[in-house]
Amino acid sequence: MAGDVISIEDDVQPGEPLIQPVMQGGQRMAPWPTLVDIRARAARELERLPESLHRLEPGASYSVQVADALVRLATEVDRRLAESETQR
C-alpha cells in the first residue's frame, strides 16, 4: 500500500476501493461474513500497511491525496453557494 486517494464515486482510480457496497435495493449483496473471515481480512489488511505504520509511534505518515475530481466538485459547490449568497 502506497497511500490512499479520496475521490467521488464515479472517479476511477488505480488500486482497490476502500469502501465496498453491501446493500442494493434494500437487500444485502452477499452473506454476512463470519467472525473468522473478518479477523482474517483485518490481519491481511494490516500486513499490507507500510512497516512504519505497524507501530503506534509519533511521526509515522501515510500518504492521502485528494483527487482532482473531488477538488473540481468542491470548487463547483463553493461557486454555487457564493452565487446563491449574492442573489439573496
Buried (B, 14 or more C-beta within 10 A) or exposed (E): EEEEBEBEEEBEEEEEEEEEEEEEEEEEEEEEEEEEEEEEEEEEEEEEEEEEBEEEEEEEEEEEEEBEBBEEBEEEEEEEEEEEEEEE
